[in-house]
Amino acid sequence: MNRYPLWKNLMIIVVLIIGFLYTLPNFFGEVPAVQVSSAKTTIKIDGSTKARIERILTDAGIASTGVFSDPNSIRVRFQNPDIQLKAKDAIEQALNPDPENAGYVVALNLVSASPAWLTSINALPMYLGLDLRGGVHFLLEVDMDAALTKRMDAVAGDMRTLMRDERIRHRGIRRVGNTVEVRFQDAEQRAAAREVIAANLRDLQLDDRDDSDTPRLIGSLTIQAAQELQKTAVQQNIITLNNRVNELGVAEPVIQQQGIDRIVVQLPGVQDVAKAKELIGRTATLEIRMVDQDANASGVAGFGTESFPERQDDGSTTPVIVKKDVVLTGDRITSASAGFDQNQRPSVSVNLDAAGGRIMKYVTRENLGKPMAIILFEKGKGEAISVATIQGEFSDRFQITGNFTPTETNDLAILLRSGALAAPMEIIEERTVGPSLGAENIEKGFNSTLWGFVAIAVFMIAYYMIFGLVSVLALSANLLLLVALLSVLQATLTLPGIAAIALTLGMAIDANVLINERIREELRNGSSPQAAISAGYDRAFDTILDSNITTLIAGVALLVFGSGPVRGFAVVHCLGILTSMFSAILVSRMLTNFIYGRRRKIDALSIGQVWKPNN
């Protein structure tokens, strides 16, 4: 009557074993490590970088206990801090021979000390949030009004150029708030201008105004264009911040949009607020220039030229000499996307604004067959990220092709978009959490969970005897599976997350209380012990399911509409509901079956005092 089939017992045991394996890394602590990340957006961290670091350490005679990579960095683990410092110096000297023009950030860090065999199955510890590990927190507000103002100033300039090129007379162009006003002598000139502007500036909504002696044309961004400007500005700022934060050697940064125009930046482990603020406020710009073929042939940069490095496939650089005259800047790039050309070669499609299109049309017409370079400036230093030959005349749309892979074209498109107009940001909130406070938070959170668990265990065993012990073991399985899930998902544990774990323990034991009381009720009604166990679990299931579903709905609402700490709480809360259902029903039933299921005759159940009516 109270037996699970073999497959179900094996399934539960396998789940618990997997949960134990993926929980283990959280108990090994951390060891010294060196983290290598990119200092420039044009330098990518990949497998060749990992192999290069391993060769550097081998040549220096430095032994590591593991080399691990992720999309943004490579971390090398060592036995003690002395070896860590030696390795940092060796890697720094090899990767950055010119400290003034460093291509990589080599930073000291801490990584999990879990064995390699656990890491090989991707069993990694949970990340610790800012409030547990310490670090800095910034709340940035994106100035959308400034971005819109700058965009409309550019539109006003484009209109002046259009009017001049098309020889349309006007009596003045000026920006008025978030609109551009053009005044005319008569309605005929206004109609001609309206036709030209509508054909070239498609993001504008044009309105005629005749409420004064002077006919006017009012241009404003369409709703779609304004929303796209806002969305693009925030996205580009987040991309740029991600690239910059790599320089701080932060292992688990949190950079996410909050609301419509705010960005949260959390940097666990970083204590230098001044350096973090300087990094976040750094600017990167793009310039398009013509290559000086004569100077490149001679290899000497003369008057009116500059030399910039161009990175090759093997990681080396070759100098490219370009003219100092700037054809275009990144402000004129409105969008860039990776794709393929007509020959199915990876390429990047670039769109320019109206003024940029006219400039490019003139430059390409006059320089057919000549090379043109795109220069990226970061921290005052420039680097040629693309050098291509002009194949034909083009204006506001063109393609960049070369010896690219699809991944490289996607990276180049991001760089080009990052160089376009983005909204300025202002730090409206900043705070620092010290490492000692983080350690204190960990200790308090651990102790609260531990003593809460102990108190529950003592009460359950005293009140429900053997069934109380089964409930405590099921609760342990619930905690094990919850930590394993958080580790597998690489979730960031924060103080609200610890509070959610404590809440999960109380909710999980509530399900076992319902089961135990149902079994007591069946015994009071005269059922046999085996029948009471079966009926108790079956009849409690509906109540447990209903209560957990309603709680899960509330947790999902917090997850969808919450942000920051609320969202972190909701993640642990929802996962805890799922694991508590599994442990309270399946794990506890399996343990009960092992104790009572194979006994044909049971005189009594060890479930505490069963109060009957005649008592």
BAKE-25194 format. One record per residue: x, y, z of N, C-alpha, C in turn. Coordinates in pm, whole numbers, plus 50000, padded with zeros to 5 digits. Each point is the difference from the previous one (the first is absolute). Example, Ala and Ser with C-alpha at 12.3 -4.5 7.8 and 13.67 -1.06 7.14 Angstrom:
<rs>
513194943150780499115011950000500905012050000
499655010549928500825011950006499235010950073
</rs>
This chain:
<rs>
500834987950000499175012150000500865012550000
501045000450085500855011850011501404996849947
500064997549871501284997449936500055007549867
501145006249975500245006049870500604989449908
499725000849869500704991149908501495003349998
500804990449956501465001750003500445012449922
499385002349884500445011349917499795013350070
498915001150078499765012650069500995002150114
500334989550073501035001150105501345003949940
500354993549888501285003149935500015014449949
498885004649947499935013849950500255010050113
499334997750114500175009250114501434999750050
500604988250009501374998850049500975006849904
499794998249869500885006449901499895015250009
498785005250016499825014550014500735005250123
499924992750111500695004350122501524999549984
500504989949930501454999049978500485011549912
499255002949894500385011349913499945013050078
498955001650082499925011950082501175001450096
500444988750058501155000350090501275004249926
500204994649879501205003349923500055014949966
498865005649961500015014149958499905009650119
499764994550119500075008350121501425000650055
500774989449978501344999050057500905012249977
500075005649878500955011149978499835011750095
498825001650059499765011350089500704998450135
500544988150029500614997550131501534999649994
500585002149883501464999249989500695013450021
499245010750003500615013050020500675005249873
500875010050017500665006349886501514999750017
500725000249887501475000049999500465011549912
501285004250017500535011049917500004996549852
499775010049918499984998049855500415012849930
500364998749874500295011549914498975000049888
499345011349982498995001349895500535008749888
499874995249878500445007349881498775003549918
499805012749974498885004549918500505010549902
499135004049909500385009349894499955014450050
501035007649966500025014250033499505008549885
499824993749884499525007049881498874992049939
499035007049944498884993049940500394992549874
501165003349943500424993049878500764987150030
500354997850124500724987850038499004990450065
499924988049947499054990250049500724988950077
499324995150102500524988950080499444987049942
500904991249955499554987549940500984988850036
499884988849930500844988450028501475002549977
500315008149899501435003049975500615007950114
499205008850061500495007650117500294990550116
499134990450021500194990250106501284992049977
500214995449877501224992349969501255008650019
499905012649965501155009050017500365001950147
498995001450085500255001650143500634987450057
499544988449956500584987450049501474999049960
500345004449879501404999849956500855009650084
499445011650032500745009850081500354994050137
499024993650062500234994150132500994988449992
499914991949894500944988849984501425005149982
500175010249918501355005649978500565006250127
499125005750084500465006150125500164989950113
499644987549976500134989650103499015001750114
498835005349972498995002450103498874989849981
499724992750107498974989649993498665005750044
498954996949925498655004250035499184987750037
498895002450066499114988950036498754999749914
500015007649890498864999949910499895013049922
499614998749873499775011649914498574999249949
499225010550024498584999949966499685012449917
499114998449907499655011149911498505002049996
499605012449975498615003549975500005010249886
498855004549954499995009049884500775012950017
500235004450124500625013150022501394999450060
500414988650053501294999750069500534985850009
501264999250042500664987250029500565001050141
499764989650081500465000250138500924988150023
501125003050065501004989750030500094998850152
499844987950051499944997650144501364995550051
500385004450121501304996650059499834995650145
501074993850053499924994250134500055010550110
500785010649981500165010050106500225013849939
499915010650081500155013649948501395003049943
501054993650052501355002549948500114996049853
499504988149968500034995449861499085008849915
498915004350059499065008649929500685013049955
500775006250089500675012549966501074998049893
500754988950009501014997149899499364997949863
498894992850000499314997449873499465013049941
499455008850085499485012749949501105008049932
501175000750062501115007549941500424993949866
500094986649995500434993449876499005002249888
498714998650031498975001849897499925014649957
500135009150095499945014349968501125003949905
501224995550028501145003649915499884994149860
499434987949992499914993449868498865005749916
498865002650062498855004649924500015015149976
500615007550091500035014549987501435005250001
500774997649891501385004849998500105015250009
498965006949951499955014650010498915003750101
500365002750125498985002950102499125012049966
500545009449920499235011849966498904996949897
500154988749933499014996149899499584985550025
499534997450121499674986450040498784994949924
500114987749951498884993849930499194990950089
500574996250115499324990750090500025005550142
499004996550075499955003150144500344987450076
501065000350077500424988650081499755003750145
499044993550062499555003850133500044988250095
500245003050128499924989850104498534997350032
499694987450025498624996650025499944987550086
498814996150035499774987650074499034991449920
500274987049993499104990749931499724988250091
499044992249963499624988550080501154989950009
500134993950118501044989950022499484985949976
498864998749936499454986749976500904992049907
500044986850015500904991649919499695001149851
501014996349922499865000949854498904990949948
499804988450066498994990749949498595005750015
499815008450103498715006650013499845010849895
501075007549978499955010549898499774994149862
500554988049976499864993749868498554996649968
499174997850101498584997449976499185012850019
500725011349998499375013350012499305001950134
500544993850103499495002150136500755011850060
499345011550003500635012550043499235005950117
500675007650085499295005950114499115011649958
499085003550088499195011949976500885012450007
499595010349926500655012950014499455006850126
500845008350059499585007750117499745014349955
498885005550044499635013549962500805010550073
499675012449967500735011350056499915000550151
498824996850056499835001250144500704988950077
500424989349933500694989150066501515000249977
500415004649884501435000149968500645013650016
499185010650003500545013550003500235005249860
500125013149985500235006049870499315013449989
499755004449876499405013149978498714998449919
499095009250024498705000149933499775013949943
499635000649871499665012749936498614998849939
499265010950010498745001349928500165011749904
499964997049870500235010149898498685003849935
499835012849976498815004849930500415005149863
499354994649898500305004049862499215012749968
500725010349958499385013049972499374999549860
498744995949995499324998949872499735013649937
499755010250083499775013349945501235005249927
501174997550060501245004349934500234992449870
499674987050001500164992149878499075005149891
498765003050036499045005049903500405013849949
500495008350092500455013449960501154999149900
500954991350029501154998549911499574994549864
499044991050002499494994449874499315010949917
499215008550065499305010449926500955010849951
501105002450074501035009249950500614994549872
500234986849999500544993849879499005000749886
498714998450031498955001049897499965014249942
500155009950086500015013949952501165002249903
501174994550033501145001149910499764992949869
499354988450006499694992649877499045008049912
499035006750064499045007949923500705011749930
500925006550068500725011349936500764995249877
500654988350015500744994749886499074996549885
498854994050032499044996549896499495012549928
499645010150076499505012249938501055006449910
501244999750044501085005949919500254991849873
500034986650015500264991549883498875000949897
498765001050047498875000449909499625014449960
500775009850053499805014149967498565004650029
499584996150119498675004250047500205011350101
499355011349972500165011750086499204998150129
500575004350111499284999850128500445012150081
499275002950105500285011950082500564996350137
500484987750013500634996150126499574986250045
500964992750056499744986850058500505000150143
499164996050092500424999750140499284988750073
500664995450107499384989950085499185007050107
498764995850016499125005550102499544988250087
500604998750117499694988650085500444987249932
499074990749983500304987349934499494999849855
499895011949942499605001049861500985009049925
499924999549868500795008849914499035008449918
500205013150004499125009349929500735006049881
499354999349883500545006149878499015010549952
500485012349981499145011149955500245002849852
498935003649928500085002249856499355013349961
500365004249879499425012449946498574997749954
499744988449939498674997249951499714985150011
498764996449976499564986150014500604991049893
500315005749881500584991849893501374994750040
500835008650057501324995650047499864989550110
499015002050087499784990250108499604986549943
499154999849899499584987349940501184992849936
500875007649934501184993949938500934994350107
500175007650108500884995350109499404987750067
498705000050016499354988550064500244987249921
499945001049870500214988349914501434994850014
500975009150001501414996050010500304993950138
499505006650105500274995250136499344986450022
498784998249954499304987350019500724988649929
500655003049886500704989749925501334996350063
500645009350073501344997550054500034997550150
499075005850074499974998150145498704992950036
500024986849986498774992250013499534998350144
500865003150096499604998650141499235012050052
499785009949914499355012350044498525000149964
499235006050091498605002949975499895015049972
499465003949884500005013949956498595005950010
499925012150054498715006950015500145014149946
498995004549922499965013849951499365008950105
500575011750019499445009850094499805013449927
498785005350008499685012749936499415009850100
500414998750127499445008550104500775013150017
500845003649903500745012650005500165005149857
500645011449985500195005749866500964991749917
500834991950065501014992249930499604985449996
499864993949882499714985649994501144992050066
499624990350080501014992250071499774985049979
501104992750011499964985349993500634994850129
499244992150076500464994950129500304985149985
501214996450032500414986049993500264994350139
499464988350027500244993250128500164985149972
500694993250091500194985749984498674992750013
499804989949917498824991750015500074992350131
498854995150046499974992550125500924987949992
499984993149886500864988249983501475003850005
500355011249935501405004249999500475004350138
499135007050075500375004150136500194987950091
499104990249988500144987950081501264992349962
500294999449871501214992949955501255007250048
499985013450000501135007650051500244996950147
498944999950079500114997150142500504985850023
499424990449930500394986050015501464997849960
500395005749885501364998349949501015006350094
499675011850052500945006950089500294991850124
498954994350062500204991950121500774987349967
499664993449889500684987649962501485002549971
500305010749929501395003049969500785003250127
499375007150091500685003150125500284987350080
499074990550001500214987450072501134992149935
500044999549866501084993049929501345006350034
500055013349997501255006950031500434997650144
499055000350093500344997650140500544985950021
499414990149932500514986350010501444999249954
500315006749890501384999849951500955006850097
499565010750062500905007350089500224992850133
498954993750050500094993550131501014988549996
500224994149881500994989349990501385004550048
500285012849988501325005050041500204999350150
498924999650077500144999450145500234985950050
499944990149912500194986150042498864994950086
498795005149979498854995750080499474986849944
499854990250088499594986749955498514999449968
499165006050081498554998949981499345013850005
500285008949906499355013050003498524998949967
499235009150055498575000849969499785013449931
499664999549871499735012049922498674997849931
498965006650045498684997449945499165012750002
499055000149908499105011549991498974999450112
499725011550056498995001150105499025010849958
498794996049973499035009649951500305004149856
499605012049964500145004549862501375006149975
500525007650094501195008049972501084998750107
500004988950074501034998350103500754986949982
501265000150041500864988249990500644997650135
499894987750049500624996150126501334993149969
501045004450068501324993949985500474995750139
500194987050018500514994650125501304992549971
501055003750073501324994349977500494993350129
499664987250021500454993150122501524998950003
500575002450118501434998550019500805012449968
499395010549944500715012249965499835010150112
501115005050052499945009750109500445013949958
500665001149883500495012949953498895007149924
499235008250071498875006849939500465010049894
501115007050028500495010149906500374993749866
500684988750004500384993349876498784995049925
499024994750073498794995149935499245011549934
499915011650068499315011449942500735005349877
501325000150007500805004549885499784990849879
499944987150028499824990349893498615001249937
498995001550082498645001049949499815012749917
500705010550039499865012749927500885001249878
500774989849967500915000649886499225000049869
500555006649899499345000649870500814992749894
499304994649902500644993749884499395006249875
500835003549902499535006649879500534992849877
499295001849891500384994249871500275011249900
500994997849914500275009349891500264992249872
499505005349888500274994149869500965009349928
501144994349957501025008049932500494992649876
500605007849909500584994249880501434995450031
500374988649942501354994850016500945007249904
501175004150048501025006349917500844989049935
499724997149872500674988949932501495002649981
500365012449968501425003149979500794998250129
499435004750112500714998750128500114985350040
498964992149973500064985750034501034992749915
500165004449875500994993649914501425002450051
500235012250050501335003250053500174995750145
498874998150070500064995850140500305011350096
499925012549953500335011650084498805009550002
499545003350121498895009450014500535014249990
499545007449899500495013549980499045010450053
500155012349947499155011050045498564997449957
499075002350094498604998249969499514985650007
500814991050054499614985950012500254995150142
499384988950032500184993450129500084985049979
500684993150089500144985549992499234993550114
499224989949966499254992450100500224985149979
500004992150107500174985549984498724993449950
500164989949917498884991849955500274985750043
499084994150075500204986650054499754989549892
500914990249994499904989249903499384987650064
499764989749918499374987750050500834993050105
501345000949988500874992950094500255007850128
499335011550015500175008050121501045010949988
500844999649896501005010449980499355012549940
500755010749994499485012549944500945005149891
499415006549901500785006649894499555014549993
500935009349975499625014149997499255003649872
499005008550015499245005649888500085015150010
500475006449893500175014550000498785006249931
499315008750073498795006449949500175015250004
499175006849924500025014650000499335005450126
500455011450043499445006050122498595005349979
499675003249876498665005249972498964989250029
499025003450082498954990550038498845001249901
499684988749936498874999849906498685000350076
499844990950094498794999050079500354995550141
499155003350096500124994850135498844990550029
500114992850110498974990250035498645006250026
499945013150023498715006450024499084999149879
500594998149882499204999449878499474986049971
500444989950075499534986349980498714998150079
498944996949929498714998050067499764985450038
500524990649921499854985850032501054992049925
500274988050053500944990749937499574985950036
499994991249902499584986250024500874990449922
500244988250059500814989749936499144992149903
500604995649890499284992149901500964994349897
499524998249879500814994549891499785008349875
501065001349916499875007449876499444990949890
499985005249878499424992349891500804987449967
501264999450043500834988249979500024990950123
499085002450095499874992250122501255000850088
500695011349992501125002450090499515008250119
500524997150120499575007950117500285014849979
499045008450034500155014449981499225007450108
500225013050006499275008750092499315010849920
498685001150015499235010349931499885012150092
500375011849947500045012450079499045010149939
499215006550084499105010749958500475013150062
500035010549918500405013350045498795009250000
500115011250073498945009949992500135007749869
499095009549977499965006949872501305007649970
500495007450101501235007549978501184990749975
500084989450076501074990349981499934993549863
498774997249952499844994049868500515009149890
499735012950011500475009349897501525001150001
500585000250119501465000650008500624987449941
499444988350036500554987549950499844998849849
498895005049947499804999549856501085007849927
500325011850051501035008249936501384993550013
500334995150120501334994250024500204987449916
499014991349995500174987549924500075002649850
499265010049953500065003249857501395005049960
500635007250090501325005749970501154990450031
499724988550069501104991250043499744985449964
499434997449882499754986349958501324992249992
499964987650054501194991549995501035002850107
499735009650087500955003450106499544994150134
500944996950090499624994150129499525010650100
499074995750083499445008550104500044992450132
500315006750109500184993450129498995005350101
499584990950090499165003750114500874999150124
500145011150070500895000950117499165000850126
500304991450098499335000250129500945006250103
499535010350070500795006750104499454996450136
500874994650085499664997150139501165004450088
499645007050108501015004750096501085008149930
499615007549895500945008649930500864993149897
499864987049982500834992749903499104994349891
500485000849875499234995349887500494986849946
499084992649940500344987249937499104998149878
500604995649888499234997549878499284986650013
498685000650003499254987650015499544994749865
500095007949895499634995349866500675008949896
500604993849900500575007049885499454993249875
499255007649919499354994149882500165009449882
499984994449879500125007649877498625004349952
499895012549957498735005449950499754994049862
498954992049988499704993149875499065008049911
499245009150058499065007749920499435011550080
499305008849934499425011750066498794995750085
499935004950122498864997250085499765012050090
498845000050065499665011750083499694995750143
498694998850032499644997850139500004985250038
500214991049904500054985750031501194993849927
500744991950075501124993049938500334987750081
500824991349942500424987650065501505000050019
500414994450114501434998150029500284985149988
500894996449910500404986049984501504998850018
500444988050028501424997550022500214985750043
501124997650064500314986550046499364997750137
498645000050000499264999050124499334986350013
499794995850123499114988850030498655005850041
498934992150000498715005350044500045005950141
500784993950089500125005350136500675013650000
501055001549916500725012749994499135011149941
499164996749902499135010349945498965004550103
499544990650082499065003750106500675009250101
501284996950035500735008650093500235013949941
500335000249869500235012849934498735008349995
498864993549976498735007249999499715006350136
500314992750107499825005550136500905012050020
501254999149954500935011250014499505012249925
499514997949878499515011249922498785006350065
499104991850052498835005450070500425007450126
501034994850067500475006550122500595013649971
500495001849879500565013049965498965010049957
498754995449982498955009149959499535008550117
499045008849973499505009050104499364992250113
500435002250121499424993750118499685010850103
499054997250085499565009850099501025001050113
500245012150050500885001350117499374994050124
500844996350096499524993850123500505007950120
499234999650105500385006650125499844990150115
501004999450087499924991350117499145006950104
498824994450027499095006250095500044993050136
500654988450007500134993050129501254991549997
500765000250106501154991250011500194996050147
500424987750020500284995550136501044988949994
500704998750111501074990250010499694990450114
500194987149974499834989750102501384993850024
500525001450122501334994850031500014984850008
501174993749978500094985450007499714994650139
500355007650104499734995250136498494999750026
499295010349948498555000150015499384988549921
500564997149881499514988749922500184986950072
501184998050062500254987750075499064999050120
499735011450063499075000050114498594996449954
499615005049883498684996749946499894985149970
501074994149946500014985749971499834992150128
500765003950102499954992850127498605000950062
499435012050000498675001750058498944992449920
500105000749869499044992749918500114985050017
501234994950008500214985750019499484995650137
500325007950103499564996450135498485000350013
499385009949937498535000750009499364988049934
500534996049884499464988249932500284987350080
501234998950054500384988150075499144998350125
499875010750079499244998850125498514998649973
499535006049893498604997749961499774985449965
500954994149928499894985949963500044991250125
500915003150092500124992050123498725000850082
499455012150013498775001650078498854992049938
499905000649868498954992249932500224985150023
501264995549990500304985750015499644995250140
500385007850102499714996050138498504999050023
499265010049953498554999850018499374988149928
500374997749875499384989449921500284986250060
501254997550042500334986950056499304998050134
499935010750081499334998850130498504998049985
499425006049901498544999649987499514988349914
500784996549898499554989549909500874987550001
501004999550087500824988050018500684995849868
499814987149960500654995049878499545008049878
498725003049993499525007949886500575014150002
500315005150117500695012850010501414999149946
500674988850029501354997949947499974999149847
498994992949948499844999149854499795013949941
499215008250066499765013649952501285008249999
500844998250103501265007450007500944995549889
500054987049974500844995049891499515005349864
498685000549983499455005749877500325014849989
499985007050113500345014250000501485001949963
500874991050048501425000649963500164998049849
499234990549944500054997849856499535012349924
498995006850054499505012149937501085010849996
500685002050112501075010050006501134996249905
500334987149994501054995249911499655002949854
498784996849961499595001949861499905014849964
499575008150094499895014449974501385006149975
500974996950085501365005149980500584994749869
499724987349967500494994349875499425007349879
498715003050004499375007349890500605013949983
500205007050110500595013349995501424999449943
500744989450034501364998449948499994996749851
499104991249959499924996449858499635012149915
499065008150049499585011949927500965011650015
501084998050081500975010650026499325012850046
499064998150092499285011450056500905007450099
499705012750019500755008150096499225000450131
500634995050106499344999550130500205013250073
498915005750047500045012550075499294997950134
499985010550083499314999050128498514997149982
499295006549907498614996049978499874985449957
501004994949928499994985949962500104990950121
500855003750097500124992250123498675000450077
499345011850000498685001050065499004990849930
500094999149868499094991149927500274985450033
501274996450023500334986250038499374996850135
500135009350096499414997950133498474998649988
499395008349916498564999049981499624986649936
500834995449907499744987249933500004988550100
500905000550098500044989450101498674999250075
499475011650039498735000050072498854995149914
500005003949872498924995649911500124985249968
501244995049987500194985949967499554991150115
500335004050123499614991650113498495000650021
499375010749953498545001050012499314988749923
500584996249884499424989049923500084987050077
501134997750070500124987750079499085000150121
499775011850057499045001050111498614996049952
499625004749881498704996249945499904984949980
501084993949948500004985449978499884992750133
500815004050097499984993250130498645001250069
499405011749993498705001950063498914992149927
500124998749869499054991649926500114985450044
501254995450018500194986250046499414998350139
500205009750089499404999450134498484999549993
499465007949909498545000449986499464986449955
500724993649907499574986749955500074989850115
501055001350082500114990850114498875002350100
499625012550021498905003050092498684994449948
499874999549867498784994849940499974984849994
501054993650053500004985550008500694992849886
500695007249911500714993449890501204992450053
500394989749928501214992750036501225008749971
501164997350063501195008249977500395001149852
499994988849925500375000449860499015008449920
498714998050030498985007849929500095014950036
500335002850127500125013950043501145007149927
501114993049983501145005949927499605003149857
499384990149934499625001949860498985011349985
498984999850082498965010349990500545013750040
500885000350101500545012750045500775007249890
500864992849929500765006149891499095003749883
499064991249966499155002749884499085011950024
499395000750119499035010650026500665013450031
501244999650048500715012650026500545006249872
500114991849895500645004949876499255011849941
498664999149993499235010849939500175013250076
499984999150132500175012250081501405005949981
500994991350000501395004749980500155006449864
499444993749896500115005349865499335013749989
498805001250055499285012849992500775011250069
500494997350121500705010450076501295004249930
500704990249943501275003449932499775007349869
498934996649929499725007049874499665014650027
499175002650101499665013950031501235007950044
500874993650077501245006750041500925002249881
500024990349908500835001349880499535011449912
498685001949994499465011249921500525013250054
500005001450132500525012350061501495001649971
500744988850005501435000649971500285003949856
499214994749906500175003649859499705014849978
499005005150070499685014349989501185008550047
500624996050110501185007250048501144999149898
500124988349936501074997949903499805008449875
498745001349956499715007249877500065015150021
499405004850108499865014350020501065005850094
500714991550073501005005150094501335002549931
500925005850074501355002649950500955000250118
501274998249970501015000750104499824989450107
500045003950128499884990350110498684992249998
498925006649957498704993249994500054988549901
500635002349888500124989649898500874988550050
501105003250071500844989550056499254991450101
499185006550082499164992650094499034990949925
499405005249894498984992449927500594987749933
501225001049948500644988649934500164988450098
500585002950117500214989550100498654994950051
499065009050017498674996250050499314990249905
500015003049870499334991249902500714986549990
501315000249996500744987349994499764991950127
499925006750115499764993050126498644993250004
499005006149938498674993749996500074987049921
500715000149887500114988049917500744988850073
501135003550065500764989750071499264994950122
499225008750067499264995650119498894990349961
499385002149883498984990549953500634986349979
501164999749940500684987349972500404993050129
500615007550091500534993850122498894996150097
499005008850019498954997450099499124988349960
499804998149870499094989549955500764987349962
500965001249908500674988149949501074994650095
500895008950047501114995450084499474994650133
499095007450064499494995350130499194987149983
499264998749889499234987749978500954988249977
501105002349927500974989349979500604995450132
500375009550088500584996450130498984992550086
498755004749998498944993250077499784985849948
500054998549868499854986649941501134990750044
501225005350006501134991850043499834995350146
499395008650083499864996750142498814990750025
498845003049937498784992650032499454991849883
500425003049879499334994249884500144985049987
501094994150049500224985749981499534991650121
499435006650099499524992750117498514996849982
499694986950005498624995949975499055005050110
500464998950124499125003750111500695010450087
499325011050020500545010850083499005002650112
500504999150122499115002450114499725014950020
501045008149980499825014550023501055007549918
499695012549972500935008749929500655009650100
501295002449982500715009550086499795014149944
498835005550031499635013049945499545009450111
500394997050124499615008350112498644996250054
499475008050091498724997050063498845002149903
499224989649981498825000849916498795001850091
499435011850003498875002950089498724995349935
499334990450066498744994849951498845006050080
498805000249942498865006150070499744994050137
500164986450013499694993950130501075002850103
501125006649958501025003450097499635012850074
</rs>
